[in-house]
């Protein structure tokens, strides 16, 4: 487990062409020692949207699919 304090901020959604975008604060990249210019993030979207550090992709995917199996809509 890491000692990082979560960054919880409201972010405005804006339209760019046919897509919608949000911004990610630079503090998040600094805290995780990630280079935003050389990175693909994982987007987990269901009822909520979560942007995931790729280093934690497997554990987040496993958690989300477990919840989906339990809910079985």
PDB file of N, H, CA, C and O in Angstrom:
ATOM      1  N   UNK A   1       0.858  -1.181   0.000  1.00  0.00           N
ATOM      2  CA  UNK A   1       0.000   0.000   0.000  1.00  0.00           C
ATOM      3  C   UNK A   1       0.901   1.239   0.000  1.00  0.00           C
ATOM      4  O   UNK A   1       1.942   1.257   0.656  1.00  0.00           O
ATOM      5  N   UNK A   2       0.499   2.256  -0.727  1.00  0.00           N
ATOM      6  H   UNK A   2      -0.347   2.242  -1.261  1.00  0.00           H
ATOM      7  CA  UNK A   2       1.323   3.459  -0.761  1.00  0.00           C
ATOM      8  C   UNK A   2       0.800   4.478   0.245  1.00  0.00           C
ATOM      9  O   UNK A   2      -0.290   4.321   0.796  1.00  0.00           O
ATOM     10  N   UNK A   3       1.579   5.509   0.474  1.00  0.00           N
ATOM     11  H   UNK A   3       2.464   5.637   0.027  1.00  0.00           H
ATOM     12  CA  UNK A   3       1.219   6.548   1.432  1.00  0.00           C
ATOM     13  C   UNK A   3       0.729   7.810   0.751  1.00  0.00           C
ATOM     14  O   UNK A   3       0.725   8.879   1.361  1.00  0.00           O
ATOM     15  N   UNK A   4       0.318   7.704  -0.497  1.00  0.00           N
ATOM     16  H   UNK A   4       0.322   6.835  -0.992  1.00  0.00           H
ATOM     17  CA  UNK A   4      -0.147   8.880  -1.220  1.00  0.00           C
ATOM     18  C   UNK A   4      -1.524   9.296  -0.735  1.00  0.00           C
ATOM     19  O   UNK A   4      -2.394   8.457  -0.503  1.00  0.00           O
ATOM     20  N   UNK A   5      -1.706  10.575  -0.586  1.00  0.00           N
ATOM     21  H   UNK A   5      -0.999  11.256  -0.774  1.00  0.00           H
ATOM     22  CA  UNK A   5      -3.012  11.114  -0.215  1.00  0.00           C
ATOM     23  C   UNK A   5      -3.799  11.314  -1.506  1.00  0.00           C
ATOM     24  O   UNK A   5      -3.302  11.952  -2.434  1.00  0.00           O
ATOM     25  N   UNK A   6      -5.021  10.780  -1.582  1.00  0.00           N
ATOM     26  H   UNK A   6      -5.425  10.263  -0.828  1.00  0.00           H
ATOM     27  CA  UNK A   6      -5.800  10.953  -2.818  1.00  0.00           C
ATOM     28  C   UNK A   6      -6.050  12.427  -3.123  1.00  0.00           C
ATOM     29  O   UNK A   6      -6.261  13.239  -2.222  1.00  0.00           O
ATOM     30  N   UNK A   7      -6.021  12.747  -4.395  1.00  0.00           N
ATOM     31  H   UNK A   7      -5.849  12.088  -5.127  1.00  0.00           H
ATOM     32  CA  UNK A   7      -6.365  14.097  -4.845  1.00  0.00           C
ATOM     33  C   UNK A   7      -7.822  14.037  -5.289  1.00  0.00           C
ATOM     34  O   UNK A   7      -8.155  13.371  -6.269  1.00  0.00           O
ATOM     35  N   UNK A   8      -8.675  14.730  -4.569  1.00  0.00           N
ATOM     36  H   UNK A   8      -8.405  15.271  -3.772  1.00  0.00           H
ATOM     37  CA  UNK A   8     -10.097  14.730  -4.885  1.00  0.00           C
ATOM     38  C   UNK A   8     -10.487  16.157  -5.252  1.00  0.00           C
ATOM     39  O   UNK A   8     -10.507  17.051  -4.406  1.00  0.00           O
ATOM     40  N   UNK A   9     -10.793  16.348  -6.519  1.00  0.00           N
ATOM     41  H   UNK A   9     -10.777  15.622  -7.206  1.00  0.00           H
ATOM     42  CA  UNK A   9     -11.157  17.669  -7.025  1.00  0.00           C
ATOM     43  C   UNK A   9     -12.329  17.542  -7.979  1.00  0.00           C
ATOM     44  O   UNK A   9     -12.479  16.530  -8.664  1.00  0.00           O
ATOM     45  N   UNK A  10     -13.153  18.568  -8.021  1.00  0.00           N
ATOM     46  H   UNK A  10     -13.031  19.390  -7.465  1.00  0.00           H
ATOM     47  CA  UNK A  10     -14.163  18.629  -9.062  1.00  0.00           C
ATOM     48  C   UNK A  10     -13.471  19.128 -10.317  1.00  0.00           C
ATOM     49  O   UNK A  10     -12.686  20.075 -10.272  1.00  0.00           O
ATOM     50  N   UNK A  11     -13.768  18.484 -11.438  1.00  0.00           N
ATOM     51  H   UNK A  11     -14.406  17.715 -11.475  1.00  0.00           H
ATOM     52  CA  UNK A  11     -13.173  18.883 -12.699  1.00  0.00           C
ATOM     53  C   UNK A  11     -14.290  19.220 -13.676  1.00  0.00           C
ATOM     54  O   UNK A  11     -15.304  18.522 -13.726  1.00  0.00           O
ATOM     55  N   UNK A  12     -14.116  20.259 -14.434  1.00  0.00           N
ATOM     56  H   UNK A  12     -13.293  20.826 -14.393  1.00  0.00           H
ATOM     57  CA  UNK A  12     -15.093  20.651 -15.438  1.00  0.00           C
ATOM     58  C   UNK A  12     -14.904  19.788 -16.682  1.00  0.00           C
ATOM     59  O   UNK A  12     -13.776  19.531 -17.103  1.00  0.00           O
ATOM     60  N   UNK A  13     -16.006  19.349 -17.262  1.00  0.00           N
ATOM     61  H   UNK A  13     -16.922  19.558 -16.921  1.00  0.00           H
ATOM     62  CA  UNK A  13     -15.978  18.587 -18.510  1.00  0.00           C
ATOM     63  C   UNK A  13     -16.190  19.587 -19.644  1.00  0.00           C
ATOM     64  O   UNK A  13     -17.095  20.419 -19.591  1.00  0.00           O
ATOM     65  N   UNK A  14     -15.351  19.496 -20.660  1.00  0.00           N
ATOM     66  H   UNK A  14     -14.615  18.820 -20.704  1.00  0.00           H
ATOM     67  CA  UNK A  14     -15.525  20.397 -21.796  1.00  0.00           C
ATOM     68  C   UNK A  14     -15.479  19.613 -23.089  1.00  0.00           C
ATOM     69  O   UNK A  14     -14.903  18.528 -23.157  1.00  0.00           O
ATOM     70  N   UNK A  15     -16.092  20.177 -24.112  1.00  0.00           N
ATOM     71  H   UNK A  15     -16.560  21.059 -24.057  1.00  0.00           H
ATOM     72  CA  UNK A  15     -16.208  19.504 -25.397  1.00  0.00           C
ATOM     73  C   UNK A  15     -15.066  19.914 -26.321  1.00  0.00           C
ATOM     74  O   UNK A  15     -14.733  21.092 -26.445  1.00  0.00           O
ATOM     75  N   UNK A  16     -14.476  18.904 -26.970  1.00  0.00           N
ATOM     76  H   UNK A  16     -14.747  17.946 -26.870  1.00  0.00           H
ATOM     77  CA  UNK A  16     -13.440  19.121 -27.975  1.00  0.00           C
ATOM     78  C   UNK A  16     -13.840  18.279 -29.175  1.00  0.00           C
ATOM     79  O   UNK A  16     -13.717  17.054 -29.145  1.00  0.00           O
ATOM     80  N   UNK A  17     -14.315  18.926 -30.227  1.00  0.00           N
ATOM     81  H   UNK A  17     -14.414  19.921 -30.251  1.00  0.00           H
ATOM     82  CA  UNK A  17     -14.817  18.187 -31.386  1.00  0.00           C
ATOM     83  C   UNK A  17     -16.025  17.363 -30.983  1.00  0.00           C
ATOM     84  O   UNK A  17     -16.987  17.900 -30.434  1.00  0.00           O
ATOM     85  N   UNK A  18     -15.987  16.053 -31.250  1.00  0.00           N
ATOM     86  H   UNK A  18     -15.205  15.617 -31.696  1.00  0.00           H
ATOM     87  CA  UNK A  18     -17.092  15.167 -30.868  1.00  0.00           C
ATOM     88  C   UNK A  18     -16.856  14.472 -29.531  1.00  0.00           C
ATOM     89  O   UNK A  18     -17.648  13.619 -29.130  1.00  0.00           O
ATOM     90  N   UNK A  19     -15.789  14.823 -28.846  1.00  0.00           N
ATOM     91  H   UNK A  19     -15.145  15.516 -29.172  1.00  0.00           H
ATOM     92  CA  UNK A  19     -15.446  14.178 -27.577  1.00  0.00           C
ATOM     93  C   UNK A  19     -15.604  15.145 -26.422  1.00  0.00           C
ATOM     94  O   UNK A  19     -15.754  16.352 -26.613  1.00  0.00           O
ATOM     95  N   UNK A  20     -15.569  14.597 -25.230  1.00  0.00           N
ATOM     96  H   UNK A  20     -15.447  13.616 -25.074  1.00  0.00           H
ATOM     97  CA  UNK A  20     -15.584  15.394 -24.005  1.00  0.00           C
ATOM     98  C   UNK A  20     -14.312  15.107 -23.237  1.00  0.00           C
ATOM     99  O   UNK A  20     -13.850  13.966 -23.208  1.00  0.00           O
ATOM    100  N   UNK A  21     -13.737  16.128 -22.613  1.00  0.00           N
ATOM    101  H   UNK A  21     -14.112  17.054 -22.636  1.00  0.00           H
ATOM    102  CA  UNK A  21     -12.446  16.009 -21.952  1.00  0.00           C
ATOM    103  C   UNK A  21     -12.500  16.567 -20.538  1.00  0.00           C
ATOM    104  O   UNK A  21     -13.366  17.373 -20.200  1.00  0.00           O
ATOM    105  N   UNK A  22     -11.563  16.121 -19.728  1.00  0.00           N
ATOM    106  H   UNK A  22     -10.859  15.465 -20.003  1.00  0.00           H
ATOM    107  CA  UNK A  22     -11.315  16.712 -18.419  1.00  0.00           C
ATOM    108  C   UNK A  22      -9.815  16.949 -18.314  1.00  0.00           C
ATOM    109  O   UNK A  22      -9.034  16.396 -19.089  1.00  0.00           O
ATOM    110  N   UNK A  23      -9.426  17.762 -17.366  1.00  0.00           N
ATOM    111  H   UNK A  23     -10.060  18.211 -16.737  1.00  0.00           H
ATOM    112  CA  UNK A  23      -8.007  17.967 -17.126  1.00  0.00           C
ATOM    113  C   UNK A  23      -7.603  17.191 -15.867  1.00  0.00           C
ATOM    114  O   UNK A  23      -8.419  16.971 -14.971  1.00  0.00           O
ATOM    115  N   UNK A  24      -6.351  16.787 -15.817  1.00  0.00           N
ATOM    116  H   UNK A  24      -5.689  16.966 -16.545  1.00  0.00           H
ATOM    117  CA  UNK A  24      -5.804  16.097 -14.659  1.00  0.00           C
ATOM    118  C   UNK A  24      -4.752  17.012 -14.053  1.00  0.00           C
ATOM    119  O   UNK A  24      -3.871  17.494 -14.765  1.00  0.00           O
ATOM    120  N   UNK A  25      -4.830  17.260 -12.746  1.00  0.00           N
ATOM    121  H   UNK A  25      -5.545  16.868 -12.168  1.00  0.00           H
ATOM    122  CA  UNK A  25      -3.880  18.202 -12.145  1.00  0.00           C
ATOM    123  C   UNK A  25      -2.441  17.691 -12.208  1.00  0.00           C
ATOM    124  O   UNK A  25      -2.200  16.495 -12.040  1.00  0.00           O
ATOM    125  N   UNK A  26      -1.496  18.580 -12.447  1.00  0.00           N
ATOM    126  H   UNK A  26      -1.691  19.552 -12.583  1.00  0.00           H
ATOM    127  CA  UNK A  26      -0.095  18.175 -12.545  1.00  0.00           C
ATOM    128  C   UNK A  26       0.416  17.531 -11.255  1.00  0.00           C
ATOM    129  O   UNK A  26       1.350  16.730 -11.298  1.00  0.00           O
ATOM    130  N   UNK A  27      -0.180  17.867 -10.115  1.00  0.00           N
ATOM    131  H   UNK A  27      -0.939  18.518 -10.081  1.00  0.00           H
ATOM    132  CA  UNK A  27       0.237  17.278  -8.841  1.00  0.00           C
ATOM    133  C   UNK A  27       0.081  15.760  -8.845  1.00  0.00           C
ATOM    134  O   UNK A  27       0.871  15.044  -8.230  1.00  0.00           O
ATOM    135  N   UNK A  28      -0.952  15.273  -9.547  1.00  0.00           N
ATOM    136  H   UNK A  28      -1.595  15.855 -10.046  1.00  0.00           H
ATOM    137  CA  UNK A  28      -1.178  13.824  -9.602  1.00  0.00           C
ATOM    138  C   UNK A  28      -0.013  13.145 -10.316  1.00  0.00           C
ATOM    139  O   UNK A  28       0.498  12.125  -9.855  1.00  0.00           O
ATOM    140  N   UNK A  29       0.397  13.712 -11.432  1.00  0.00           N
ATOM    141  H   UNK A  29      -0.019  14.540 -11.807  1.00  0.00           H
ATOM    142  CA  UNK A  29       1.521  13.134 -12.175  1.00  0.00           C
ATOM    143  C   UNK A  29       2.801  13.183 -11.346  1.00  0.00           C
ATOM    144  O   UNK A  29       3.560  12.215 -11.315  1.00  0.00           O
ATOM    145  N   UNK A  30       3.040  14.311 -10.674  1.00  0.00           N
ATOM    146  H   UNK A  30       2.423  15.098 -10.699  1.00  0.00           H
ATOM    147  CA  UNK A  30       4.235  14.445  -9.842  1.00  0.00           C
ATOM    148  C   UNK A  30       4.211  13.437  -8.695  1.00  0.00           C
ATOM    149  O   UNK A  30       5.230  12.805  -8.416  1.00  0.00           O
ATOM    150  N   UNK A  31       3.077  13.277  -8.032  1.00  0.00           N
ATOM    151  H   UNK A  31       2.250  13.791  -8.259  1.00  0.00           H
ATOM    152  CA  UNK A  31       2.967  12.368  -6.889  1.00  0.00           C
ATOM    153  C   UNK A  31       3.235  10.922  -7.289  1.00  0.00           C
ATOM    154  O   UNK A  31       3.766  10.144  -6.496  1.00  0.00           O
ATOM    155  N   UNK A  32       2.869  10.561  -8.514  1.00  0.00           N
ATOM    156  H   UNK A  32       2.438  11.193  -9.158  1.00  0.00           H
ATOM    157  CA  UNK A  32       3.053   9.185  -8.989  1.00  0.00           C
ATOM    158  C   UNK A  32       4.297   9.021  -9.851  1.00  0.00           C
ATOM    159  O   UNK A  32       4.549   7.951 -10.404  1.00  0.00           O
ATOM    160  N   UNK A  33       5.073  10.103  -9.958  1.00  0.00           N
ATOM    161  H   UNK A  33       4.868  10.973  -9.508  1.00  0.00           H
ATOM    162  CA  UNK A  33       6.303  10.087 -10.756  1.00  0.00           C
ATOM    163  C   UNK A  33       6.043   9.574 -12.171  1.00  0.00           C
ATOM    164  O   UNK A  33       6.742   8.692 -12.669  1.00  0.00           O
ATOM    165  N   UNK A  34       5.011  10.154 -12.812  1.00  0.00           N
ATOM    166  H   UNK A  34       4.443  10.870 -12.408  1.00  0.00           H
ATOM    167  CA  UNK A  34       4.630   9.774 -14.168  1.00  0.00           C
ATOM    168  C   UNK A  34       4.826  10.955 -15.105  1.00  0.00           C
ATOM    169  O   UNK A  34       4.616  12.106 -14.722  1.00  0.00           O
ATOM    170  N   UNK A  35       5.225  10.664 -16.319  1.00  0.00           N
ATOM    171  H   UNK A  35       5.396   9.729 -16.630  1.00  0.00           H
ATOM    172  CA  UNK A  35       5.394  11.690 -17.345  1.00  0.00           C
ATOM    173  C   UNK A  35       4.138  11.719 -18.211  1.00  0.00           C
ATOM    174  O   UNK A  35       3.890  10.770 -18.955  1.00  0.00           O
ATOM    175  N   UNK A  36       3.340  12.785 -18.133  1.00  0.00           N
ATOM    176  H   UNK A  36       3.542  13.556 -17.529  1.00  0.00           H
ATOM    177  CA  UNK A  36       2.086  12.825 -18.903  1.00  0.00           C
ATOM    178  C   UNK A  36       2.295  12.797 -20.415  1.00  0.00           C
ATOM    179  O   UNK A  36       1.371  12.469 -21.159  1.00  0.00           O
ATOM    180  N   UNK A  37       3.495  13.136 -20.876  1.00  0.00           N
ATOM    181  H   UNK A  37       4.246  13.403 -20.271  1.00  0.00           H
ATOM    182  CA  UNK A  37       3.765  13.128 -22.311  1.00  0.00           C
ATOM    183  C   UNK A  37       4.101  11.735 -22.835  1.00  0.00           C
ATOM    184  O   UNK A  37       4.160  11.525 -24.046  1.00  0.00           O
ATOM    185  N   UNK A  38       4.321  10.788 -21.932  1.00  0.00           N
ATOM    186  H   UNK A  38       4.273  10.959 -20.948  1.00  0.00           H
ATOM    187  CA  UNK A  38       4.715   9.435 -22.333  1.00  0.00           C
ATOM    188  C   UNK A  38       3.869   8.419 -21.559  1.00  0.00           C
ATOM    189  O   UNK A  38       4.407   7.527 -20.902  1.00  0.00           O
ATOM    190  N   UNK A  39       2.543   8.561 -21.641  1.00  0.00           N
ATOM    191  H   UNK A  39       2.106   9.286 -22.174  1.00  0.00           H
ATOM    192  CA  UNK A  39       1.688   7.767 -20.770  1.00  0.00           C
ATOM    193  C   UNK A  39       0.317   7.557 -21.384  1.00  0.00           C
ATOM    194  O   UNK A  39      -0.242   8.459 -22.008  1.00  0.00           O
ATOM    195  N   UNK A  40      -0.214   6.366 -21.203  1.00  0.00           N
ATOM    196  H   UNK A  40       0.240   5.633 -20.696  1.00  0.00           H
ATOM    197  CA  UNK A  40      -1.614   6.098 -21.502  1.00  0.00           C
ATOM    198  C   UNK A  40      -2.266   5.685 -20.193  1.00  0.00           C
ATOM    199  O   UNK A  40      -1.803   4.756 -19.529  1.00  0.00           O
ATOM    200  N   UNK A  41      -3.336   6.372 -19.822  1.00  0.00           N
ATOM    201  H   UNK A  41      -3.712   7.126 -20.360  1.00  0.00           H
ATOM    202  CA  UNK A  41      -4.044   6.051 -18.588  1.00  0.00           C
ATOM    203  C   UNK A  41      -5.175   5.087 -18.886  1.00  0.00           C
ATOM    204  O   UNK A  41      -5.627   4.965 -20.025  1.00  0.00           O
ATOM    205  N   UNK A  42      -5.623   4.411 -17.851  1.00  0.00           N
ATOM    206  H   UNK A  42      -5.256   4.510 -16.926  1.00  0.00           H
ATOM    207  CA  UNK A  42      -6.735   3.471 -17.979  1.00  0.00           C
ATOM    208  C   UNK A  42      -7.994   4.174 -17.485  1.00  0.00           C
ATOM    209  O   UNK A  42      -8.003   4.749 -16.396  1.00  0.00           O
ATOM    210  N   UNK A  43      -9.044   4.129 -18.277  1.00  0.00           N
ATOM    211  H   UNK A  43      -9.037   3.662 -19.161  1.00  0.00           H
ATOM    212  CA  UNK A  43     -10.314   4.736 -17.903  1.00  0.00           C
ATOM    213  C   UNK A  43     -11.300   3.635 -17.548  1.00  0.00           C
ATOM    214  O   UNK A  43     -11.590   2.757 -18.362  1.00  0.00           O
ATOM    215  N   UNK A  44     -11.812   3.691 -16.328  1.00  0.00           N
ATOM    216  H   UNK A  44     -11.577   4.404 -15.667  1.00  0.00           H
ATOM    217  CA  UNK A  44     -12.820   2.736 -15.873  1.00  0.00           C
ATOM    218  C   UNK A  44     -14.117   3.525 -15.742  1.00  0.00           C
ATOM    219  O   UNK A  44     -14.213   4.426 -14.909  1.00  0.00           O
ATOM    220  N   UNK A  45     -15.105   3.197 -16.551  1.00  0.00           N
ATOM    221  H   UNK A  45     -15.027   2.465 -17.228  1.00  0.00           H
ATOM    222  CA  UNK A  45     -16.346   3.961 -16.543  1.00  0.00           C
ATOM    223  C   UNK A  45     -17.532   3.027 -16.375  1.00  0.00           C
ATOM    224  O   UNK A  45     -17.742   2.113 -17.171  1.00  0.00           O
ATOM    225  N   UNK A  46     -18.291   3.271 -15.342  1.00  0.00           N
ATOM    226  H   UNK A  46     -18.121   4.014 -14.695  1.00  0.00           H
ATOM    227  CA  UNK A  46     -19.577   2.615 -15.141  1.00  0.00           C
ATOM    228  C   UNK A  46     -20.488   3.702 -14.586  1.00  0.00           C
ATOM    229  O   UNK A  46     -20.757   4.685 -15.277  1.00  0.00           O
ATOM    230  N   UNK A  47     -20.952   3.557 -13.403  1.00  0.00           N
ATOM    231  H   UNK A  47     -20.734   2.759 -12.841  1.00  0.00           H
ATOM    232  CA  UNK A  47     -21.747   4.618 -12.784  1.00  0.00           C
ATOM    233  C   UNK A  47     -20.868   5.843 -12.505  1.00  0.00           C
ATOM    234  O   UNK A  47     -21.333   6.982 -12.561  1.00  0.00           O
ATOM    235  N   UNK A  48     -19.615   5.590 -12.210  1.00  0.00           N
ATOM    236  H   UNK A  48     -19.237   4.665 -12.164  1.00  0.00           H
ATOM    237  CA  UNK A  48     -18.619   6.635 -11.987  1.00  0.00           C
ATOM    238  C   UNK A  48     -17.503   6.459 -13.013  1.00  0.00           C
ATOM    239  O   UNK A  48     -17.430   5.441 -13.702  1.00  0.00           O
ATOM    240  N   UNK A  49     -16.648   7.451 -13.100  1.00  0.00           N
ATOM    241  H   UNK A  49     -16.707   8.278 -12.540  1.00  0.00           H
ATOM    242  CA  UNK A  49     -15.482   7.345 -13.969  1.00  0.00           C
ATOM    243  C   UNK A  49     -14.247   7.435 -13.082  1.00  0.00           C
ATOM    244  O   UNK A  49     -14.139   8.304 -12.218  1.00  0.00           O
ATOM    245  N   UNK A  50     -13.328   6.522 -13.317  1.00  0.00           N
ATOM    246  H   UNK A  50     -13.416   5.815 -14.020  1.00  0.00           H
ATOM    247  CA  UNK A  50     -12.074   6.507 -12.557  1.00  0.00           C
ATOM    248  C   UNK A  50     -10.918   6.436 -13.548  1.00  0.00           C
ATOM    249  O   UNK A  50     -10.901   5.587 -14.439  1.00  0.00           O
ATOM    250  N   UNK A  51      -9.968   7.323 -13.384  1.00  0.00           N
ATOM    251  H   UNK A  51      -9.982   8.012 -12.660  1.00  0.00           H
ATOM    252  CA  UNK A  51      -8.768   7.307 -14.207  1.00  0.00           C
ATOM    253  C   UNK A  51      -7.686   6.630 -13.379  1.00  0.00           C
ATOM    254  O   UNK A  51      -7.410   7.033 -12.249  1.00  0.00           O
ATOM    255  N   UNK A  52      -7.083   5.608 -13.945  1.00  0.00           N
ATOM    256  H   UNK A  52      -7.307   5.280 -14.862  1.00  0.00           H
ATOM    257  CA  UNK A  52      -6.216   4.728 -13.176  1.00  0.00           C
ATOM    258  C   UNK A  52      -4.766   4.798 -13.659  1.00  0.00           C
ATOM    259  O   UNK A  52      -4.491   4.794 -14.859  1.00  0.00           O
ATOM    260  N   UNK A  53      -3.866   4.861 -12.711  1.00  0.00           N
ATOM    261  H   UNK A  53      -4.090   4.864 -11.736  1.00  0.00           H
ATOM    262  CA  UNK A  53      -2.445   4.738 -12.990  1.00  0.00           C
ATOM    263  C   UNK A  53      -2.225   3.359 -13.604  1.00  0.00           C
ATOM    264  O   UNK A  53      -2.671   2.367 -13.028  1.00  0.00           O
ATOM    265  N   UNK A  54      -1.559   3.260 -14.744  1.00  0.00           N
ATOM    266  H   UNK A  54      -1.197   4.066 -15.213  1.00  0.00           H
ATOM    267  CA  UNK A  54      -1.373   1.961 -15.411  1.00  0.00           C
ATOM    268  C   UNK A  54      -0.689   0.920 -14.532  1.00  0.00           C
ATOM    269  O   UNK A  54      -0.877  -0.278 -14.742  1.00  0.00           O
ATOM    270  N   UNK A  55       0.096   1.350 -13.558  1.00  0.00           N
ATOM    271  H   UNK A  55       0.249   2.323 -13.387  1.00  0.00           H
ATOM    272  CA  UNK A  55       0.750   0.404 -12.663  1.00  0.00           C
ATOM    273  C   UNK A  55      -0.264  -0.373 -11.820  1.00  0.00           C
ATOM    274  O   UNK A  55       0.056  -1.442 -11.299  1.00  0.00           O
ATOM    275  N   UNK A  56      -1.484   0.156 -11.682  1.00  0.00           N
ATOM    276  H   UNK A  56      -1.744   1.024 -12.104  1.00  0.00           H
ATOM    277  CA  UNK A  56      -2.516  -0.484 -10.872  1.00  0.00           C
ATOM    278  C   UNK A  56      -3.672  -1.015 -11.717  1.00  0.00           C
ATOM    279  O   UNK A  56      -4.735  -1.353 -11.195  1.00  0.00           O
ATOM    280  N   UNK A  57      -3.447  -1.084 -13.026  1.00  0.00           N
ATOM    281  H   UNK A  57      -2.583  -0.810 -13.450  1.00  0.00           H
ATOM    282  CA  UNK A  57      -4.507  -1.483 -13.953  1.00  0.00           C
ATOM    283  C   UNK A  57      -5.098  -2.850 -13.602  1.00  0.00           C
ATOM    284  O   UNK A  57      -6.319  -3.000 -13.577  1.00  0.00           O
ATOM    285  N   UNK A  58      -4.267  -3.831 -13.334  1.00  0.00           N
ATOM    286  H   UNK A  58      -3.274  -3.709 -13.354  1.00  0.00           H
ATOM    287  CA  UNK A  58      -4.757  -5.188 -13.082  1.00  0.00           C
ATOM    288  C   UNK A  58      -5.616  -5.253 -11.833  1.00  0.00           C
ATOM    289  O   UNK A  58      -6.696  -5.844 -11.860  1.00  0.00           O
ATOM    290  N   UNK A  59      -5.160  -4.659 -10.741  1.00  0.00           N
ATOM    291  H   UNK A  59      -4.283  -4.179 -10.719  1.00  0.00           H
ATOM    292  CA  UNK A  59      -5.938  -4.725  -9.502  1.00  0.00           C
ATOM    293  C   UNK A  59      -7.271  -3.981  -9.631  1.00  0.00           C
ATOM    294  O   UNK A  59      -8.280  -4.424  -9.082  1.00  0.00           O
ATOM    295  N   UNK A  60      -7.282  -2.862 -10.345  1.00  0.00           N
ATOM    296  H   UNK A  60      -6.462  -2.502 -10.790  1.00  0.00           H
ATOM    297  CA  UNK A  60      -8.535  -2.124 -10.546  1.00  0.00           C
ATOM    298  C   UNK A  60      -9.467  -2.926 -11.447  1.00  0.00           C
ATOM    299  O   UNK A  60     -10.660  -3.042 -11.166  1.00  0.00           O
ATOM    300  N   UNK A  61      -8.920  -3.480 -12.535  1.00  0.00           N
ATOM    301  H   UNK A  61      -7.952  -3.385 -12.764  1.00  0.00           H
ATOM    302  CA  UNK A  61      -9.738  -4.289 -13.443  1.00  0.00           C
ATOM    303  C   UNK A  61     -10.345  -5.485 -12.701  1.00  0.00           C
ATOM    304  O   UNK A  61     -11.531  -5.778 -12.859  1.00  0.00           O
ATOM    305  N   UNK A  62      -9.539  -6.168 -11.899  1.00  0.00           N
ATOM    306  H   UNK A  62      -8.576  -5.930 -11.771  1.00  0.00           H
ATOM    307  CA  UNK A  62     -10.039  -7.307 -11.137  1.00  0.00           C
ATOM    308  C   UNK A  62     -11.144  -6.892 -10.174  1.00  0.00           C
ATOM    309  O   UNK A  62     -12.143  -7.597 -10.036  1.00  0.00           O
ATOM    310  N   UNK A  63     -10.970  -5.752  -9.508  1.00  0.00           N
ATOM    311  H   UNK A  63     -10.158  -5.180  -9.621  1.00  0.00           H
ATOM    312  CA  UNK A  63     -11.984  -5.265  -8.572  1.00  0.00           C
ATOM    313  C   UNK A  63     -13.284  -4.893  -9.268  1.00  0.00           C
ATOM    314  O   UNK A  63     -14.367  -5.226  -8.788  1.00  0.00           O
ATOM    315  N   UNK A  64     -13.180  -4.207 -10.391  1.00  0.00           N
ATOM    316  H   UNK A  64     -12.300  -3.936 -10.782  1.00  0.00           H
ATOM    317  CA  UNK A  64     -14.372  -3.782 -11.134  1.00  0.00           C
ATOM    318  C   UNK A  64     -15.106  -4.983 -11.704  1.00  0.00           C
ATOM    319  O   UNK A  64     -16.333  -5.045 -11.626  1.00  0.00           O
ATOM    320  N   UNK A  65     -14.381  -5.939 -12.278  1.00  0.00           N
ATOM    321  H   UNK A  65     -13.384  -5.888 -12.342  1.00  0.00           H
ATOM    322  CA  UNK A  65     -15.066  -7.109 -12.845  1.00  0.00           C
ATOM    323  C   UNK A  65     -15.694  -7.967 -11.754  1.00  0.00           C
ATOM    324  O   UNK A  65     -16.732  -8.588 -11.983  1.00  0.00           O
ATOM    325  N   UNK A  66     -15.083  -8.014 -10.572  1.00  0.00           N
ATOM    326  H   UNK A  66     -14.240  -7.509 -10.386  1.00  0.00           H
ATOM    327  CA  UNK A  66     -15.681  -8.743  -9.449  1.00  0.00           C
ATOM    328  C   UNK A  66     -17.015  -8.113  -9.061  1.00  0.00           C
ATOM    329  O   UNK A  66     -18.005  -8.812  -8.851  1.00  0.00           O
ATOM    330  N   UNK A  67     -17.028  -6.793  -8.969  1.00  0.00           N
ATOM    331  H   UNK A  67     -16.224  -6.225  -9.139  1.00  0.00           H
ATOM    332  CA  UNK A  67     -18.273  -6.094  -8.635  1.00  0.00           C
ATOM    333  C   UNK A  67     -19.317  -6.344  -9.714  1.00  0.00           C
ATOM    334  O   UNK A  67     -20.482  -6.589  -9.400  1.00  0.00           O
ATOM    335  N   UNK A  68     -18.916  -6.285 -10.989  1.00  0.00           N
ATOM    336  H   UNK A  68     -17.970  -6.086 -11.244  1.00  0.00           H
ATOM    337  CA  UNK A  68     -19.851  -6.516 -12.095  1.00  0.00           C
ATOM    338  C   UNK A  68     -20.440  -7.914 -12.036  1.00  0.00           C
ATOM    339  O   UNK A  68     -21.634  -8.092 -12.275  1.00  0.00           O
ATOM    340  N   UNK A  69     -19.624  -8.904 -11.721  1.00  0.00           N
ATOM    341  H   UNK A  69     -18.654  -8.759 -11.527  1.00  0.00           H
ATOM    342  CA  UNK A  69     -20.128 -10.285 -11.612  1.00  0.00           C
ATOM    343  C   UNK A  69     -21.121 -10.410 -10.458  1.00  0.00           C
ATOM    344  O   UNK A  69     -22.125 -11.113 -10.578  1.00  0.00           O
ATOM    345  N   UNK A  70     -20.849  -9.734  -9.342  1.00  0.00           N
ATOM    346  H   UNK A  70     -20.034  -9.163  -9.244  1.00  0.00           H
ATOM    347  CA  UNK A  70     -21.737  -9.814  -8.182  1.00  0.00           C
ATOM    348  C   UNK A  70     -23.073  -9.123  -8.451  1.00  0.00           C
ATOM    349  O   UNK A  70     -24.116  -9.582  -7.985  1.00  0.00           O
ATOM    350  N   UNK A  71     -23.042  -8.024  -9.199  1.00  0.00           N
ATOM    351  H   UNK A  71     -22.194  -7.651  -9.578  1.00  0.00           H
ATOM    352  CA  UNK A  71     -24.266  -7.281  -9.481  1.00  0.00           C
ATOM    353  C   UNK A  71     -25.112  -7.981 -10.519  1.00  0.00           C
ATOM    354  O   UNK A  71     -26.329  -8.082 -10.364  1.00  0.00           O
ATOM    355  N   UNK A  72     -24.480  -8.471 -11.585  1.00  0.00           N
ATOM    356  H   UNK A  72     -23.491  -8.390 -11.711  1.00  0.00           H
ATOM    357  CA  UNK A  72     -25.164  -9.161 -12.702  1.00  0.00           C
ATOM    358  C   UNK A  72     -26.481  -8.482 -13.081  1.00  0.00           C
ATOM    359  O   UNK A  72     -27.563  -8.995 -12.795  1.00  0.00           O
ATOM    360  N   UNK A  73     -26.373  -7.355 -13.707  1.00  0.00           N
ATOM    361  H   UNK A  73     -25.495  -6.938 -13.939  1.00  0.00           H
ATOM    362  CA  UNK A  73     -27.559  -6.591 -14.120  1.00  0.00           C
ATOM    363  C   UNK A  73     -28.294  -7.306 -15.210  1.00  0.00           C
ATOM    364  O   UNK A  73     -29.318  -6.818 -15.687  1.00  0.00           O
TER     365      UNK A  73
END
